[in-house]
Amino acid sequence: MAVVGVDIGGSGVRAAALSDGKVSDVLEDIGPPTGLDSLVERLSVMIPRLGSCSAVGIGVPGFVRDGCVLGSPNLPFLAGVDLRSVLRERLGLPIALLNDANAAAYGAWVASADRSDLLVLTLGTGVGGGIILDGRPFVGASGTAAEVGHIHIGGDIPCGCGAAGCLETWVGTVGLKRQAERLGHSIANVRELVQQADAGELWAQALLHGAARALGQGLRTLLNTLGVQRVLITGGVAGAEAWLRPGAEQVLARYGIPSNTELVRMEWRASAASWAIAGAAAYAESAGRDPRTSSPG
């Protein structure tokens, strides 16, 4: 029987069924979730449309432990909600819950023939991340490890986590928009920022150069800590690769420990939307039989 994967994002909810390693057509409900009741209602309508299933895996943009969302900077109404229990009661199905970036990382790992450990950075509204070690998402004893977007880089731009100067304030869309506003400019998204930079606008180029350096500093810290050989950078902001990659790699080359950086295989993909769905579904499929993972049901 199929397993359903769900990706809850700031701009909408997406879901698909995973059966025999193949993902069905994706159902998408556009529009930011505005509250717990409306989100649960949306899921209770979407999931049955995908047919009979044995379990549901859900990627959530927030800090997840044992089925509870401890906090969610972009969906604050989920803070403190035992979402696994709420959905299990409403849907009558086993539910596995994990951070959305961990889901994307797991989906990317499952989809690849390469079984090396993997670090994934998702550059979007903020900066998410996932670490796959020994074939499983690494979440640590806290259950909320791999929050790579909250590595401290510097500066005073406030972050949704409550701190300031986090990596995502430099590289995420929200952070870049706030930086632009401080300079007296307004951008709708990073694509617009890149267009301004390509047109020769010095302020836009400065923001992207700063983002590149911050990304390089974040990668340096992560690679020096983890020593993984595969890095995948994805998300909407990754579409600015031409501006971000050179500066990030220069920081790695200058400040990284060579033994931790010289063998790294780095891949950029601007769009990898299906990974979070596939990863959430695969996580639900395997959670019940892996003692290292909390029970999905």
ZAMI-787410 format. One record per residue (C-alpha): x negated, y, z; residue in one letter; residue number from 1. Coordinates in steps of 0.02 Angstrom, whole numbers. Layout:
! ZAMI-787410
<rec u="X" v="Y" w="Z" residu="A" num="NUM"/>
...
//
This chain:
! ZAMI-787410
<rec u="0" v="0" w="0" residu="M" num="1"/>
<rec u="-59" v="176" w="-37" residu="A" num="2"/>
<rec u="-127" v="299" w="89" residu="V" num="3"/>
<rec u="-84" v="483" w="75" residu="V" num="4"/>
<rec u="-212" v="621" w="91" residu="G" num="5"/>
<rec u="-164" v="800" w="133" residu="V" num="6"/>
<rec u="-266" v="960" w="124" residu="D" num="7"/>
<rec u="-196" v="1103" w="227" residu="I" num="8"/>
<rec u="-271" v="1267" w="170" residu="G" num="9"/>
<rec u="-247" v="1452" w="196" residu="G" num="10"/>
<rec u="-163" v="1469" w="26" residu="S" num="11"/>
<rec u="-53" v="1314" w="26" residu="G" num="12"/>
<rec u="-34" v="1129" w="56" residu="V" num="13"/>
<rec u="-89" v="993" w="-65" residu="R" num="14"/>
<rec u="-63" v="805" w="-56" residu="A" num="15"/>
<rec u="-92" v="648" w="-159" residu="A" num="16"/>
<rec u="-87" v="460" w="-138" residu="A" num="17"/>
<rec u="-243" v="352" w="-138" residu="L" num="18"/>
<rec u="-223" v="174" w="-199" residu="S" num="19"/>
<rec u="-362" v="54" w="-254" residu="D" num="20"/>
<rec u="-484" v="200" w="-251" residu="G" num="21"/>
<rec u="-381" v="305" w="-371" residu="K" num="22"/>
<rec u="-298" v="470" w="-326" residu="V" num="23"/>
<rec u="-124" v="507" w="-393" residu="S" num="24"/>
<rec u="-69" v="671" w="-467" residu="D" num="25"/>
<rec u="-80" v="808" w="-336" residu="V" num="26"/>
<rec u="76" v="888" w="-264" residu="L" num="27"/>
<rec u="50" v="1069" w="-217" residu="E" num="28"/>
<rec u="157" v="1185" w="-112" residu="D" num="29"/>
<rec u="90" v="1360" w="-140" residu="I" num="30"/>
<rec u="95" v="1490" w="-3" residu="G" num="31"/>
<rec u="3" v="1509" w="162" residu="P" num="32"/>
<rec u="74" v="1409" w="307" residu="P" num="33"/>
<rec u="158" v="1532" w="424" residu="T" num="34"/>
<rec u="201" v="1427" w="575" residu="G" num="35"/>
<rec u="202" v="1253" w="648" residu="L" num="36"/>
<rec u="385" v="1215" w="613" residu="D" num="37"/>
<rec u="375" v="1269" w="431" residu="S" num="38"/>
<rec u="213" v="1171" w="405" residu="L" num="39"/>
<rec u="288" v="1012" w="477" residu="V" num="40"/>
<rec u="442" v="1036" w="369" residu="E" num="41"/>
<rec u="336" v="1058" w="213" residu="R" num="42"/>
<rec u="239" v="899" w="249" residu="L" num="43"/>
<rec u="397" v="800" w="289" residu="S" num="44"/>
<rec u="462" v="845" w="115" residu="V" num="45"/>
<rec u="300" v="822" w="17" residu="M" num="46"/>
<rec u="237" v="657" w="86" residu="I" num="47"/>
<rec u="390" v="549" w="47" residu="P" num="48"/>
<rec u="384" v="613" w="-132" residu="R" num="49"/>
<rec u="220" v="518" w="-153" residu="L" num="50"/>
<rec u="304" v="349" w="-122" residu="G" num="51"/>
<rec u="282" v="217" w="12" residu="S" num="52"/>
<rec u="121" v="231" w="111" residu="C" num="53"/>
<rec u="40" v="146" w="259" residu="S" num="54"/>
<rec u="-43" v="299" w="337" residu="A" num="55"/>
<rec u="-77" v="484" w="312" residu="V" num="56"/>
<rec u="-245" v="572" w="325" residu="G" num="57"/>
<rec u="-242" v="760" w="348" residu="I" num="58"/>
<rec u="-382" v="887" w="330" residu="G" num="59"/>
<rec u="-356" v="1041" w="438" residu="V" num="60"/>
<rec u="-454" v="1205" w="435" residu="P" num="61"/>
<rec u="-500" v="1205" w="618" residu="G" num="62"/>
<rec u="-585" v="1121" w="764" residu="F" num="63"/>
<rec u="-510" v="947" w="782" residu="V" num="64"/>
<rec u="-531" v="824" w="925" residu="R" num="65"/>
<rec u="-430" v="664" w="948" residu="D" num="66"/>
<rec u="-287" v="726" w="843" residu="G" num="67"/>
<rec u="-275" v="896" w="926" residu="C" num="68"/>
<rec u="-318" v="1060" w="840" residu="V" num="69"/>
<rec u="-420" v="1152" w="971" residu="L" num="70"/>
<rec u="-427" v="1309" w="867" residu="G" num="71"/>
<rec u="-406" v="1370" w="689" residu="S" num="72"/>
<rec u="-473" v="1542" w="642" residu="P" num="73"/>
<rec u="-372" v="1549" w="482" residu="N" num="74"/>
<rec u="-213" v="1463" w="547" residu="L" num="75"/>
<rec u="-206" v="1522" w="728" residu="P" num="76"/>
<rec u="-32" v="1450" w="758" residu="F" num="77"/>
<rec u="-111" v="1277" w="760" residu="L" num="78"/>
<rec u="-222" v="1315" w="911" residu="A" num="79"/>
<rec u="-189" v="1191" w="1050" residu="G" num="80"/>
<rec u="-66" v="1087" w="948" residu="V" num="81"/>
<rec u="-75" v="897" w="956" residu="D" num="82"/>
<rec u="-37" v="891" w="771" residu="L" num="83"/>
<rec u="-65" v="704" w="756" residu="R" num="84"/>
<rec u="72" v="668" w="883" residu="S" num="85"/>
<rec u="191" v="797" w="809" residu="V" num="86"/>
<rec u="174" v="725" w="633" residu="L" num="87"/>
<rec u="175" v="544" w="691" residu="R" num="88"/>
<rec u="342" v="575" w="777" residu="E" num="89"/>
<rec u="415" v="667" w="626" residu="R" num="90"/>
<rec u="351" v="550" w="490" residu="L" num="91"/>
<rec u="348" v="384" w="581" residu="G" num="92"/>
<rec u="177" v="342" w="509" residu="L" num="93"/>
<rec u="-1" v="325" w="575" residu="P" num="94"/>
<rec u="-89" v="493" w="561" residu="I" num="95"/>
<rec u="-276" v="525" w="551" residu="A" num="96"/>
<rec u="-331" v="706" w="575" residu="L" num="97"/>
<rec u="-499" v="783" w="536" residu="L" num="98"/>
<rec u="-577" v="949" w="492" residu="N" num="99"/>
<rec u="-546" v="995" w="310" residu="D" num="100"/>
<rec u="-730" v="1019" w="269" residu="A" num="101"/>
<rec u="-770" v="850" w="345" residu="N" num="102"/>
<rec u="-633" v="778" w="236" residu="A" num="103"/>
<rec u="-710" v="860" w="81" residu="A" num="104"/>
<rec u="-882" v="794" w="126" residu="A" num="105"/>
<rec u="-815" v="619" w="151" residu="Y" num="106"/>
<rec u="-720" v="628" w="-12" residu="G" num="107"/>
<rec u="-877" v="682" w="-105" residu="A" num="108"/>
<rec u="-977" v="541" w="-26" residu="W" num="109"/>
<rec u="-845" v="410" w="-66" residu="V" num="110"/>
<rec u="-834" v="469" w="-246" residu="A" num="111"/>
<rec u="-1022" v="456" w="-273" residu="S" num="112"/>
<rec u="-1124" v="300" w="-308" residu="A" num="113"/>
<rec u="-1263" v="376" w="-202" residu="D" num="114"/>
<rec u="-1252" v="314" w="-22" residu="R" num="115"/>
<rec u="-1382" v="434" w="48" residu="S" num="116"/>
<rec u="-1337" v="545" w="195" residu="D" num="117"/>
<rec u="-1252" v="703" w="134" residu="L" num="118"/>
<rec u="-1231" v="884" w="188" residu="L" num="119"/>
<rec u="-1086" v="980" w="111" residu="V" num="120"/>
<rec u="-1055" v="1166" w="125" residu="L" num="121"/>
<rec u="-887" v="1233" w="69" residu="T" num="122"/>
<rec u="-899" v="1418" w="29" residu="L" num="123"/>
<rec u="-722" v="1487" w="27" residu="G" num="124"/>
<rec u="-619" v="1598" w="141" residu="T" num="125"/>
<rec u="-751" v="1556" w="271" residu="G" num="126"/>
<rec u="-892" v="1430" w="268" residu="V" num="127"/>
<rec u="-851" v="1252" w="312" residu="G" num="128"/>
<rec u="-964" v="1103" w="315" residu="G" num="129"/>
<rec u="-971" v="916" w="329" residu="G" num="130"/>
<rec u="-1110" v="796" w="369" residu="I" num="131"/>
<rec u="-1102" v="614" w="317" residu="I" num="132"/>
<rec u="-1224" v="504" w="413" residu="L" num="133"/>
<rec u="-1228" v="316" w="393" residu="D" num="134"/>
<rec u="-1072" v="324" w="287" residu="G" num="135"/>
<rec u="-959" v="414" w="412" residu="R" num="136"/>
<rec u="-919" v="596" w="448" residu="P" num="137"/>
<rec u="-1027" v="655" w="592" residu="F" num="138"/>
<rec u="-921" v="744" w="722" residu="V" num="139"/>
<rec u="-1029" v="722" w="877" residu="G" num="140"/>
<rec u="-974" v="685" w="1054" residu="A" num="141"/>
<rec u="-870" v="844" w="1053" residu="S" num="142"/>
<rec u="-774" v="790" w="900" residu="G" num="143"/>
<rec u="-804" v="962" w="824" residu="T" num="144"/>
<rec u="-984" v="954" w="763" residu="A" num="145"/>
<rec u="-1039" v="1013" w="590" residu="A" num="146"/>
<rec u="-965" v="1188" w="609" residu="E" num="147"/>
<rec u="-1103" v="1251" w="496" residu="V" num="148"/>
<rec u="-1013" v="1413" w="455" residu="G" num="149"/>
<rec u="-1044" v="1471" w="632" residu="H" num="150"/>
<rec u="-1233" v="1463" w="630" residu="I" num="151"/>
<rec u="-1290" v="1634" w="690" residu="H" num="152"/>
<rec u="-1375" v="1736" w="554" residu="I" num="153"/>
<rec u="-1364" v="1910" w="627" residu="G" num="154"/>
<rec u="-1268" v="2071" w="607" residu="G" num="155"/>
<rec u="-1112" v="2135" w="692" residu="D" num="156"/>
<rec u="-972" v="2084" w="575" residu="I" num="157"/>
<rec u="-842" v="1994" w="683" residu="P" num="158"/>
<rec u="-803" v="1812" w="645" residu="C" num="159"/>
<rec u="-638" v="1721" w="666" residu="G" num="160"/>
<rec u="-720" v="1606" w="794" residu="C" num="161"/>
<rec u="-737" v="1754" w="914" residu="G" num="162"/>
<rec u="-923" v="1784" w="887" residu="A" num="163"/>
<rec u="-1010" v="1900" w="764" residu="A" num="164"/>
<rec u="-1145" v="1877" w="633" residu="G" num="165"/>
<rec u="-1100" v="1697" w="589" residu="C" num="166"/>
<rec u="-1150" v="1626" w="420" residu="L" num="167"/>
<rec u="-972" v="1640" w="356" residu="E" num="168"/>
<rec u="-969" v="1827" w="389" residu="T" num="169"/>
<rec u="-1109" v="1840" w="260" residu="W" num="170"/>
<rec u="-1054" v="1711" w="131" residu="V" num="171"/>
<rec u="-867" v="1683" w="154" residu="G" num="172"/>
<rec u="-739" v="1783" w="57" residu="T" num="173"/>
<rec u="-668" v="1868" w="212" residu="V" num="174"/>
<rec u="-841" v="1921" w="270" residu="G" num="175"/>
<rec u="-892" v="1987" w="100" residu="L" num="176"/>
<rec u="-730" v="2087" w="86" residu="K" num="177"/>
<rec u="-764" v="2164" w="257" residu="R" num="178"/>
<rec u="-941" v="2209" w="205" residu="Q" num="179"/>
<rec u="-875" v="2289" w="46" residu="A" num="180"/>
<rec u="-749" v="2391" w="146" residu="E" num="181"/>
<rec u="-888" v="2456" w="258" residu="R" num="182"/>
<rec u="-972" v="2521" w="101" residu="L" num="183"/>
<rec u="-813" v="2605" w="42" residu="G" num="184"/>
<rec u="-764" v="2476" w="-88" residu="H" num="185"/>
<rec u="-620" v="2355" w="-105" residu="S" num="186"/>
<rec u="-628" v="2183" w="-186" residu="I" num="187"/>
<rec u="-489" v="2055" w="-206" residu="A" num="188"/>
<rec u="-605" v="1905" w="-212" residu="N" num="189"/>
<rec u="-784" v="1851" w="-244" residu="V" num="190"/>
<rec u="-754" v="1837" w="-431" residu="R" num="191"/>
<rec u="-721" v="2023" w="-432" residu="E" num="192"/>
<rec u="-878" v="2053" w="-330" residu="L" num="193"/>
<rec u="-981" v="1956" w="-457" residu="V" num="194"/>
<rec u="-904" v="2055" w="-599" residu="Q" num="195"/>
<rec u="-956" v="2217" w="-513" residu="Q" num="196"/>
<rec u="-1132" v="2150" w="-486" residu="A" num="197"/>
<rec u="-1146" v="2091" w="-667" residu="D" num="198"/>
<rec u="-1092" v="2266" w="-721" residu="A" num="199"/>
<rec u="-1239" v="2340" w="-628" residu="G" num="200"/>
<rec u="-1154" v="2402" w="-469" residu="E" num="201"/>
<rec u="-1295" v="2410" w="-342" residu="L" num="202"/>
<rec u="-1183" v="2391" w="-189" residu="W" num="203"/>
<rec u="-1111" v="2229" w="-258" residu="A" num="204"/>
<rec u="-1284" v="2163" w="-300" residu="Q" num="205"/>
<rec u="-1343" v="2205" w="-124" residu="A" num="206"/>
<rec u="-1199" v="2107" w="-46" residu="L" num="207"/>
<rec u="-1236" v="1955" w="-152" residu="L" num="208"/>
<rec u="-1422" v="1964" w="-116" residu="H" num="209"/>
<rec u="-1382" v="1972" w="69" residu="G" num="210"/>
<rec u="-1266" v="1823" w="52" residu="A" num="211"/>
<rec u="-1402" v="1725" w="-38" residu="A" num="212"/>
<rec u="-1529" v="1759" w="99" residu="R" num="213"/>
<rec u="-1404" v="1712" w="234" residu="A" num="214"/>
<rec u="-1361" v="1551" w="144" residu="L" num="215"/>
<rec u="-1545" v="1509" w="130" residu="G" num="216"/>
<rec u="-1569" v="1539" w="317" residu="Q" num="217"/>
<rec u="-1421" v="1429" w="357" residu="G" num="218"/>
<rec u="-1484" v="1290" w="244" residu="L" num="219"/>
<rec u="-1658" v="1304" w="318" residu="R" num="220"/>
<rec u="-1588" v="1276" w="493" residu="T" num="221"/>
<rec u="-1480" v="1130" w="438" residu="L" num="222"/>
<rec u="-1613" v="1042" w="336" residu="L" num="223"/>
<rec u="-1745" v="1064" w="471" residu="N" num="224"/>
<rec u="-1622" v="988" w="594" residu="T" num="225"/>
<rec u="-1546" v="848" w="490" residu="L" num="226"/>
<rec u="-1679" v="804" w="363" residu="G" num="227"/>
<rec u="-1549" v="745" w="236" residu="V" num="228"/>
<rec u="-1597" v="731" w="53" residu="Q" num="229"/>
<rec u="-1430" v="775" w="-27" residu="R" num="230"/>
<rec u="-1344" v="944" w="-18" residu="V" num="231"/>
<rec u="-1182" v="987" w="-106" residu="L" num="232"/>
<rec u="-1121" v="1167" w="-110" residu="I" num="233"/>
<rec u="-944" v="1194" w="-167" residu="T" num="234"/>
<rec u="-792" v="1306" w="-148" residu="G" num="235"/>
<rec u="-737" v="1464" w="-236" residu="G" num="236"/>
<rec u="-886" v="1568" w="-180" residu="V" num="237"/>
<rec u="-1002" v="1437" w="-255" residu="A" num="238"/>
<rec u="-947" v="1509" w="-421" residu="G" num="239"/>
<rec u="-1072" v="1648" w="-384" residu="A" num="240"/>
<rec u="-1213" v="1520" w="-401" residu="E" num="241"/>
<rec u="-1311" v="1628" w="-522" residu="A" num="242"/>
<rec u="-1325" v="1762" w="-387" residu="W" num="243"/>
<rec u="-1337" v="1651" w="-233" residu="L" num="244"/>
<rec u="-1445" v="1504" w="-280" residu="R" num="245"/>
<rec u="-1610" v="1592" w="-323" residu="P" num="246"/>
<rec u="-1615" v="1691" w="-161" residu="G" num="247"/>
<rec u="-1564" v="1542" w="-55" residu="A" num="248"/>
<rec u="-1697" v="1432" w="-133" residu="E" num="249"/>
<rec u="-1829" v="1567" w="-107" residu="Q" num="250"/>
<rec u="-1790" v="1570" w="79" residu="V" num="251"/>
<rec u="-1802" v="1380" w="86" residu="L" num="252"/>
<rec u="-1967" v="1379" w="-7" residu="A" num="253"/>
<rec u="-2043" v="1512" w="105" residu="R" num="254"/>
<rec u="-1976" v="1465" w="277" residu="Y" num="255"/>
<rec u="-1920" v="1284" w="269" residu="G" num="256"/>
<rec u="-2029" v="1143" w="333" residu="I" num="257"/>
<rec u="-2090" v="1062" w="170" residu="P" num="258"/>
<rec u="-2062" v="884" w="229" residu="S" num="259"/>
<rec u="-1880" v="928" w="259" residu="N" num="260"/>
<rec u="-1849" v="1028" w="100" residu="T" num="261"/>
<rec u="-1961" v="966" w="-41" residu="E" num="262"/>
<rec u="-1860" v="808" w="-77" residu="L" num="263"/>
<rec u="-1688" v="888" w="-63" residu="V" num="264"/>
<rec u="-1570" v="864" w="-209" residu="R" num="265"/>
<rec u="-1455" v="1014" w="-213" residu="M" num="266"/>
<rec u="-1297" v="1019" w="-319" residu="E" num="267"/>
<rec u="-1175" v="1164" w="-342" residu="W" num="268"/>
<rec u="-994" v="1141" w="-393" residu="R" num="269"/>
<rec u="-874" v="1287" w="-398" residu="A" num="270"/>
<rec u="-721" v="1175" w="-390" residu="S" num="271"/>
<rec u="-701" v="1009" w="-304" residu="A" num="272"/>
<rec u="-522" v="1024" w="-248" residu="A" num="273"/>
<rec u="-481" v="839" w="-247" residu="S" num="274"/>
<rec u="-619" v="790" w="-125" residu="W" num="275"/>
<rec u="-531" v="849" w="32" residu="A" num="276"/>
<rec u="-375" v="752" w="-14" residu="I" num="277"/>
<rec u="-469" v="594" w="-62" residu="A" num="278"/>
<rec u="-579" v="608" w="93" residu="G" num="279"/>
<rec u="-431" v="629" w="210" residu="A" num="280"/>
<rec u="-346" v="478" w="133" residu="A" num="281"/>
<rec u="-503" v="371" w="140" residu="A" num="282"/>
<rec u="-529" v="423" w="320" residu="Y" num="283"/>
<rec u="-353" v="368" w="365" residu="A" num="284"/>
<rec u="-379" v="206" w="272" residu="E" num="285"/>
<rec u="-537" v="164" w="369" residu="S" num="286"/>
<rec u="-503" v="245" w="538" residu="A" num="287"/>
<rec u="-405" v="102" w="612" residu="G" num="288"/>
<rec u="-544" v="-24" w="582" residu="R" num="289"/>
<rec u="-696" v="81" w="632" residu="D" num="290"/>
<rec u="-729" v="86" w="820" residu="P" num="291"/>
<rec u="-828" v="247" w="802" residu="R" num="292"/>
<rec u="-671" v="339" w="747" residu="T" num="293"/>
<rec u="-525" v="383" w="859" residu="S" num="294"/>
<rec u="-366" v="288" w="822" residu="S" num="295"/>
<rec u="-269" v="366" w="680" residu="P" num="296"/>
<rec u="-103" v="310" w="749" residu="G" num="297"/>
//
